[in-house]
Structures are given as structure tokens and as C-alpha cells.
């Protein structure tokens, strides 16, 4: 007689499998149990967490230029310390820009570290351009919609439909809007704000790029495609919100 463990938890545990195999009689055909389901369930949980987090950000999202995330003054009203804190926090508290930075993780850059400095440079150039050519208030909703659509663009890049090099000008567009909050500031808080942008975005980009390959390996190709689809949907929703708000 062959003893069979009926508890699913026991069957899935490696020690239980070893015990079952030791109890089979001589000549009984060996049985291999595919454990891919456990890995798939882990990837599904990871993608589910991504979706839930993105939906929470979507529910909290509002126009990024509507107010300062810390309740500070903007532009000329900032001092040096406020400029630094604002530069660090502004891109990380804006849902559309934060999701843009996080999505770089599942795009899978060929040379992750080599992309960090170019992305930071184009973002800072965009922020500097705002000081020379400020964004008109009439164009702000359209600019917000374009930034939101950059999430959809990232999804298409992850799917291989668009070239990865498009991340650079899009990062410049994000920087252009981020620089709009400090137009008219004195040189010292302006420099502090740019330093904060460099530190905040640089730390997150470096972490995301270094963990990109491990994350893609964990979620698998299907998980990567699912994440890309989620980002495309969120980008479209953000863009719609910016245009109708």
C-alpha cells in the first residue's frame, strides 16, 4: 500500500515530497512534481502588488503643478533649505514622475548604470530650460497630459514597440515641468533645488537600474508584459484626468 499525503501544504513542501518518495514500494514509478506553480504565484503576487500600488497612486493623483507637495511657498518664496528639500521630494511625491522612474526597472536597460547620468542630465537640462522659457499657464494641462502619456510610452518601450532612447527626451520633459515650480527663485535656492533633483532622482534611478535584471527575472516575461500593460492604462488615465480637470 502507498501512503499519500493529501494536505496541499505538505505536498508542496520539499521535505514532504522526500518523505512520500521514501514510502513508495520497490518498482513503483518515480513521480516528479512540477514546482513552477509556486514561482508563478510569487510573480503574480509581485505584479498584483505593482497594480495595487499604481491604483493607489492613481487615486491620490492630481495635477503636479497644482500645489507644492510640502505645503511650502514656490518660486521666489523658497529659501536654500526649502529648495533642497523640494528638489528631493518633488519628483518622488508626484505620482506620474515616480511611476515613470519606477517603470525603468521593468524596461530592462542593457547597461543600467550607464543610463543613470544621461537621464539625470536631460532631466536637469529640462528643468534649466524652464527658467529661460517658462511654461504658459494655458499650456499646463497639455504638458501634464504629455507627461502622463510618457507612462504609456514606457509600456510600449518595455514591449519592444519603441526604442529605449526615447527615455532621454521624455526625461527632459519631466524635468521641464519639475523646474516650473521654482521659476523666479534666487540663485541659492535655485541651485539647492537642482541639487535636490539630482540627489533624489539619482538615488532612485540607481536603485531601480541596479535591481532591474533581478526584478525582470523574478516576474518573468509574462509579468513584464502585464506590468507594461498596467503602465499604459495608468498613463492614459492620468492624461485624461489632466485634460478634463
Secondary structure, 3 states (H helix, E strand, C coil): CCCCCCCHHHHHCHHHHHHHHHHCCCCCCCCCCCCHHHHHHHHHHHHHHHHHHHHHHHHHCCCCCCCCCCCCCCHHHCCHHHHHHHHHHHHHHCHHHHHHHHHHHHHCCCCHHHHHHHHHHHHHHHHHHHHHCCCCHHHHHHHHHHHHHHHHHHHHHHCCCCCCCHHHHHHHHHHHHHHHHHCCCCHHHHHHHHHHHHHHHHHHHHHHHHCHHHHHHHHHHHHHHHHHHHHHHHHHHHHHHHHHC
